[in-house]
């Protein structure tokens, strides 16, 4: 009889132990949901005070359960880091959105009317200038018109000193002629980007903010199927990203 009781007790003990296993999965799921909703917040417009109160309530509600689980794959500290990163990302995007709003004023400035186009995506601002405006055909030195455009952009760059500037040169898919002094489109696009960078340096833009890259015929914005489309693909882009400095 005692053995029966022991076996029964043993079964109950096993069931009690296994009954706690759900906490690990629950804690992981709760943390993932919390991070997910914060990421949604980072991409939307929500009342800050209301979000803070909601976040505090959720954290307090989960606190007791999270402390019971030491084997959780996502710790509270790791979740906090993800949340901080999401909030910082949101702040950067909102800051860049304000800078992008000023691009419209830039586009009406004397010297660049109808020349500079712009795009804003995920906190990155891209200013695009046709290559035929910046350079004579088959050349890598800035034309007088190109210098004029760079000068107009320079004022905008000086005003927004928190922006890193990636200068990217592009060509179409037509290779240089055999008589050209350039090996290929990679060389042309790279030299064009570098010469734009040097012009900005001469105009007072800090070297630590500038990079230059030539991508030749990659990333065309139109198919290279006509002279008109190839002309649009020959371009110089100024990609602006907010500088994030640590304390």
Secondary structure in CASP SS format (residue, H / E / C, confidence):
PFRMAT SS
TARGET T0000
AUTHOR 0000-0000-0000
METHOD secondary structure of the structure
MODEL  1
X C 1.00
X H 1.00
X H 1.00
X H 1.00
X H 1.00
X H 1.00
X H 1.00
X H 1.00
X H 1.00
X H 1.00
X H 1.00
X H 1.00
X H 1.00
X H 1.00
X H 1.00
X H 1.00
X H 1.00
X H 1.00
X C 1.00
X C 1.00
X C 1.00
X H 1.00
X H 1.00
X H 1.00
X H 1.00
X H 1.00
X H 1.00
X H 1.00
X H 1.00
X H 1.00
X H 1.00
X H 1.00
X H 1.00
X H 1.00
X H 1.00
X H 1.00
X H 1.00
X H 1.00
X H 1.00
X H 1.00
X H 1.00
X H 1.00
X C 1.00
X C 1.00
X C 1.00
X C 1.00
X C 1.00
X H 1.00
X H 1.00
X H 1.00
X H 1.00
X H 1.00
X H 1.00
X H 1.00
X H 1.00
X H 1.00
X H 1.00
X H 1.00
X H 1.00
X H 1.00
X H 1.00
X H 1.00
X H 1.00
X H 1.00
X H 1.00
X H 1.00
X H 1.00
X H 1.00
X C 1.00
X C 1.00
X C 1.00
X C 1.00
X C 1.00
X C 1.00
X C 1.00
X H 1.00
X H 1.00
X H 1.00
X H 1.00
X H 1.00
X H 1.00
X H 1.00
X H 1.00
X H 1.00
X H 1.00
X H 1.00
X H 1.00
X H 1.00
X H 1.00
X H 1.00
X H 1.00
X H 1.00
X H 1.00
X H 1.00
X H 1.00
X H 1.00
X H 1.00
X H 1.00
X H 1.00
X H 1.00
X H 1.00
X C 1.00
X H 1.00
X H 1.00
X H 1.00
X H 1.00
X H 1.00
X C 1.00
X C 1.00
X C 1.00
X C 1.00
X C 1.00
X C 1.00
X C 1.00
X C 1.00
X E 1.00
X E 1.00
X E 1.00
X E 1.00
X E 1.00
X E 1.00
X C 1.00
X C 1.00
X E 1.00
X E 1.00
X E 1.00
X E 1.00
X E 1.00
X E 1.00
X E 1.00
X H 1.00
X H 1.00
X H 1.00
X H 1.00
X E 1.00
X C 1.00
X C 1.00
X C 1.00
X C 1.00
X C 1.00
X C 1.00
X E 1.00
X C 1.00
X H 1.00
X H 1.00
X H 1.00
X H 1.00
X H 1.00
X H 1.00
X H 1.00
X H 1.00
X H 1.00
X H 1.00
X H 1.00
X H 1.00
X H 1.00
X H 1.00
X H 1.00
X H 1.00
X C 1.00
X C 1.00
X C 1.00
X E 1.00
X E 1.00
X E 1.00
X E 1.00
X E 1.00
X E 1.00
X E 1.00
X E 1.00
X C 1.00
X C 1.00
X C 1.00
X C 1.00
X C 1.00
X C 1.00
X C 1.00
X C 1.00
X C 1.00
X C 1.00
X C 1.00
X C 1.00
X C 1.00
X C 1.00
X H 1.00
X H 1.00
X H 1.00
X H 1.00
X H 1.00
X H 1.00
X H 1.00
X H 1.00
X H 1.00
X H 1.00
X H 1.00
X H 1.00
X H 1.00
X H 1.00
X H 1.00
X H 1.00
X H 1.00
X H 1.00
X C 1.00
X C 1.00
X C 1.00
X C 1.00
X H 1.00
X H 1.00
X H 1.00
X E 1.00
X E 1.00
X E 1.00
X E 1.00
X E 1.00
X C 1.00
X C 1.00
X C 1.00
X C 1.00
X C 1.00
X C 1.00
X C 1.00
X C 1.00
X C 1.00
X C 1.00
X C 1.00
X C 1.00
X H 1.00
X H 1.00
X H 1.00
X H 1.00
X H 1.00
X H 1.00
X H 1.00
X C 1.00
X E 1.00
X E 1.00
X E 1.00
X E 1.00
X E 1.00
X E 1.00
X E 1.00
X E 1.00
X C 1.00
X C 1.00
X C 1.00
X C 1.00
X C 1.00
END
